[in-house]
Amino acid sequence: MVAFANGSGGHIYVGVNDDRTITGIKEEPFDLEEKLSSIIYDSISPIPNLFFQTTTLEDKVVFIVRVCSTNRAHLQGAKR
């Protein structure tokens, strides 16, 4: 996530394996968004610009995190 924010931005697909097999997510999208938001807030500074989205692929729910590129340096593990 930090690399995307410090680079050209990008997308993270939760529920899709590295070999592009679609497995879907097991938990409710809202719960996953809350969990990820908490982890991001606690571990990345400054907080990158993110957009969360769900979509259905092959009848399975996939959670997408869009990380926007910024002109600020983001650090993982930074204390607030």
N, CA, C and O of each residue as an XYZ file, in Angstrom:
320
protein
N       0.821     -1.165      0.000
C       0.000      0.000      0.000
C       0.882      1.251      0.000
O       0.636      2.195     -0.750
N       1.910      1.243      0.850
C       2.826      2.379      0.906
C       3.550      2.552     -0.430
O       3.738      3.676     -0.896
N       3.951      1.451     -1.037
C       4.637      1.529     -2.329
C       3.723      2.138     -3.394
O       4.166      2.963     -4.193
N       2.463      1.738     -3.407
C       1.517      2.327     -4.361
C       1.350      3.823     -4.107
O       1.363      4.619     -5.046
N       1.193      4.206     -2.838
C       0.992      5.618     -2.499
C       2.222      6.452     -2.867
O       2.095      7.594     -3.308
N       3.400      5.880     -2.685
C       4.631      6.601     -3.013
C       4.995      6.518     -4.490
O       5.879      7.234     -4.959
N       4.314      5.647     -5.215
C       4.586      5.483     -6.646
C       3.468      6.042     -7.493
O       3.051      7.186     -7.310
N       2.986      5.242     -8.413
C       1.964      5.673     -9.360
C       0.550      5.318     -8.933
O      -0.390      5.493     -9.708
N       0.383      4.818     -7.699
C      -0.942      4.367     -7.260
C      -1.166      2.943     -7.735
O      -0.324      2.367     -8.424
N      -2.308      2.380     -7.361
C      -2.611      1.024     -7.801
C      -3.829      0.465     -7.108
O      -4.480      1.151     -6.321
N      -4.134     -0.782     -7.402
C      -5.299     -1.469     -6.852
C      -4.861     -2.740     -6.133
O      -3.971     -3.456     -6.592
N      -5.498     -3.002     -5.009
C      -5.294     -4.243     -4.268
C      -6.618     -4.988     -4.293
O      -7.647     -4.445     -3.891
N      -6.595     -6.222     -4.760
C      -7.803     -7.036     -4.859
C      -7.792     -8.078     -3.750
O      -6.945     -8.971     -3.742
N      -8.717     -7.969     -2.824
C      -8.852     -8.935     -1.736
C      -9.913     -9.939     -2.162
O     -11.051     -9.569     -2.453
N      -9.536    -11.197     -2.197
C     -10.441    -12.232     -2.684
C     -10.025    -12.741     -4.055
O     -10.778    -13.455     -4.717
N      -8.805    -12.362     -4.483
C      -8.230    -12.847     -5.742
C      -6.809    -13.293     -5.425
O      -6.015    -12.513     -4.900
N      -6.488    -14.534     -5.739
C      -5.150    -15.075     -5.480
C      -4.132    -14.544     -6.483
O      -4.502    -13.957     -7.500
N      -2.850    -14.752     -6.196
C      -1.781    -14.305     -7.087
C      -1.896    -14.918     -8.479
O      -1.493    -14.301     -9.465
N      -2.443    -16.127     -8.561
C      -2.607    -16.768     -9.870
C      -3.913    -16.352    -10.548
O      -4.324    -16.943    -11.547
N      -4.562    -15.318     -9.986
C      -5.802    -14.710    -10.484
C      -7.037    -15.576    -10.295
O      -8.079    -15.313    -10.896
N      -6.926    -16.617     -9.456
C      -8.088    -17.405     -9.089
C      -8.960    -16.569     -8.164
O      -8.470    -16.018     -7.179
N     -10.236    -16.471     -8.471
C     -11.149    -15.672     -7.663
C     -11.730    -16.543     -6.562
O     -12.445    -17.509     -6.829
N     -11.414    -16.190     -5.319
C     -11.903    -16.944     -4.169
C     -13.012    -16.203     -3.437
O     -13.819    -16.819     -2.741
N     -13.055    -14.882     -3.591
C     -14.039    -14.073     -2.879
C     -13.615    -13.844     -1.442
O     -12.676    -14.471     -0.951
N     -14.314    -12.938     -0.774
C     -14.018    -12.660      0.629
C     -14.986    -13.425      1.508
O     -16.111    -13.725      1.108
N     -14.533    -13.737      2.711
C     -15.342    -14.536      3.633
C     -16.186    -13.676      4.572
O     -17.227    -14.118      5.057
N     -15.732    -12.444      4.827
C     -16.454    -11.608      5.781
C     -17.250    -10.521      5.060
O     -17.112    -10.326      3.852
N     -18.066     -9.835      5.812
C     -18.867     -8.754      5.256
C     -17.942     -7.623      4.794
O     -16.979     -7.298      5.488
N     -18.220     -7.019      3.630
C     -17.359     -5.939      3.129
C     -17.194     -4.786      4.122
O     -16.095     -4.246      4.252
N     -18.257     -4.400      4.820
C     -18.156     -3.299      5.770
C     -17.191     -3.651      6.897
O     -16.392     -2.810      7.311
N     -17.255     -4.881      7.395
C     -16.349     -5.315      8.462
C     -14.895     -5.311      7.980
O     -13.993     -4.909      8.716
N     -14.679     -5.754      6.761
C     -13.336     -5.763      6.190
C     -12.820     -4.333      6.019
O     -11.656     -4.056      6.309
N     -13.668     -3.440      5.558
C     -13.271     -2.041      5.402
C     -12.888     -1.428      6.744
O     -11.893     -0.709      6.839
N     -13.668     -1.707      7.774
C     -13.364     -1.189      9.115
C     -12.030     -1.733      9.623
O     -11.223     -0.992     10.184
N     -11.807     -3.024      9.424
C     -10.565     -3.657      9.879
C      -9.354     -3.077      9.147
O      -8.351     -2.737      9.774
N      -9.452     -2.964      7.821
C      -8.344     -2.413      7.042
C      -8.093     -0.948      7.385
O      -6.942     -0.523      7.489
N      -9.152     -0.182      7.560
C      -9.009      1.238      7.910
C      -8.255      1.391      9.225
O      -7.391      2.259      9.353
N      -8.579      0.558     10.192
C      -7.917      0.611     11.495
C      -6.432      0.273     11.371
O      -5.586      0.955     11.950
N      -6.120     -0.771     10.621
C      -4.728     -1.170     10.416
C      -3.956     -0.060      9.702
O      -2.833      0.267     10.085
N      -4.556      0.509      8.678
C      -3.903      1.574      7.914
C      -3.655      2.786      8.803
O      -2.564      3.356      8.790
N      -4.659      3.176      9.568
C      -4.532      4.342     10.442
C      -3.414      4.153     11.468
O      -2.686      5.092     11.790
N      -3.291      2.935     11.968
C      -2.296      2.651     12.998
C      -0.886      2.436     12.458
O       0.073      2.487     13.228
N      -0.733      2.197     11.159
C       0.584      1.785     10.679
C       1.170      2.606      9.533
O       2.334      2.403      9.186
N       0.408      3.527      8.930
C       0.928      4.306      7.807
C       0.744      5.791      8.106
O      -0.315      6.223      8.562
N       1.797      6.560      7.840
C       1.715      8.005      8.052
C       2.421      8.721      6.912
O       3.516      8.312      6.526
N       1.835      9.772      6.363
C       0.442     10.148      6.536
C      -0.467      9.113      5.884
O      -0.019      8.306      5.069
N      -1.725      9.142      6.243
C      -2.679      8.174      5.702
C      -2.845      8.430      4.205
O      -3.141      9.556      3.806
N      -2.661      7.404      3.372
C      -2.806      7.607      1.925
C      -4.273      7.803      1.537
O      -5.185      7.448      2.284
N      -4.471      8.370      0.365
C      -5.822      8.511     -0.169
C      -6.260      7.154     -0.713
O      -5.641      6.606     -1.625
N      -7.337      6.622     -0.138
C      -7.828      5.291     -0.497
C      -9.301      5.343     -0.848
O     -10.047      6.185     -0.348
N      -9.703      4.438     -1.708
C     -11.115      4.241     -2.015
C     -11.389      2.748     -1.923
O     -10.644      1.936     -2.470
N     -12.458      2.397     -1.230
C     -12.852      1.003     -1.073
C     -14.057      0.725     -1.955
O     -14.948      1.563     -2.095
N     -14.073     -0.455     -2.543
C     -15.158     -0.835     -3.440
C     -15.350     -2.348     -3.383
O     -14.390     -3.095     -3.193
N     -16.569     -2.786     -3.546
C     -16.824     -4.218     -3.705
C     -17.403     -4.448     -5.082
O     -18.085     -3.591     -5.644
N     -17.121     -5.612     -5.608
C     -17.671     -6.003     -6.892
C     -17.886     -7.509     -6.867
O     -17.363     -8.199     -5.993
N     -18.636     -8.008     -7.799
C     -18.880     -9.442     -7.901
C     -18.215     -9.962     -9.171
O     -18.468     -9.470    -10.271
N     -17.365    -10.962     -8.997
C     -16.699    -11.631    -10.104
C     -16.930    -13.124     -9.953
O     -16.686    -13.691     -8.888
N     -17.395    -13.753    -11.004
C     -17.681    -15.196    -10.979
C     -18.555    -15.561     -9.775
O     -18.315    -16.567     -9.106
N     -19.563    -14.740     -9.510
C     -20.515    -14.939     -8.408
C     -19.867    -14.902     -7.030
O     -20.417    -15.457     -6.079
N     -18.717    -14.261     -6.904
C     -18.034    -14.119     -5.623
C     -17.757    -12.643     -5.376
O     -17.473    -11.887     -6.305
N     -17.844    -12.244     -4.109
C     -17.611    -10.852     -3.746
C     -16.111    -10.612     -3.590
O     -15.423    -11.328     -2.862
N     -15.620     -9.591     -4.288
C     -14.219     -9.196     -4.244
C     -14.160     -7.772     -3.711
O     -14.957     -6.919     -4.104
N     -13.213     -7.520     -2.817
C     -13.034     -6.215     -2.195
C     -11.828     -5.550     -2.845
O     -10.751     -6.143     -2.912
N     -12.003     -4.329     -3.320
C     -10.939     -3.619     -4.031
C     -10.540     -2.382     -3.237
O     -11.387     -1.597     -2.808
N      -9.237     -2.226     -3.051
C      -8.700     -1.013     -2.431
C      -7.939     -0.267     -3.519
O      -6.963     -0.778     -4.068
N      -8.394      0.946     -3.828
C      -7.673      1.784     -4.789
C      -6.804      2.744     -3.998
O      -7.304      3.525     -3.188
N      -5.509      2.684     -4.235
C      -4.549      3.547     -3.562
C      -4.132      4.631     -4.554
O      -3.622      4.338     -5.635
N      -4.355      5.874     -4.171
C      -4.030      6.996     -5.054
C      -2.595      7.451     -4.834
O      -2.087      7.430     -3.713
N      -1.961      7.854     -5.902
C      -0.620      8.413     -5.834
C      -0.700      9.825     -5.251
O      -1.643     10.566     -5.527
N       0.288     10.186     -4.452
C       0.344     11.543     -3.915
C       1.769     12.074     -4.049
O       2.683     11.342     -4.429
N       1.943     13.336     -3.737
C       3.278     13.922     -3.799
C       3.921     13.979     -2.415
O       4.938     14.646     -2.222
N       3.323     13.274     -1.453
C       3.860     13.201     -0.095
C       4.488     11.828      0.126
O       4.044     10.838     -0.454
N       5.512     11.771      0.958
C       6.146     10.494      1.273
C       5.361      9.804      2.386
O       5.132     10.391      3.443
N       4.951      8.569      2.150
C       4.223      7.775      3.136
C       5.183      6.760      3.748
O       6.012      6.175      3.051
N       5.061      6.561      5.045
C       5.946      5.645      5.764
C       5.119      4.597      6.498
O       4.099      4.915      7.111
N       5.565      3.352      6.432
C       4.920      2.279      7.195
C       5.584      2.200      8.554
O       6.801      2.339      8.677
N       4.770      1.976      9.572
C       5.294      1.840     10.911
C       5.556      3.169     11.595
O       6.114      3.206     12.692
N       5.156      4.260     10.955
C       5.374      5.583     11.537
C       4.414      5.814     12.701
O       3.237      5.464     12.625
N       4.916      6.393     13.751
C       4.079      6.711     14.935
C       3.407      8.050     14.729
O       3.980      8.966     14.138
N       2.203      8.151     15.216
C       1.463      9.426     15.141
C       1.771     10.271     16.333
O       1.249     11.379     16.456
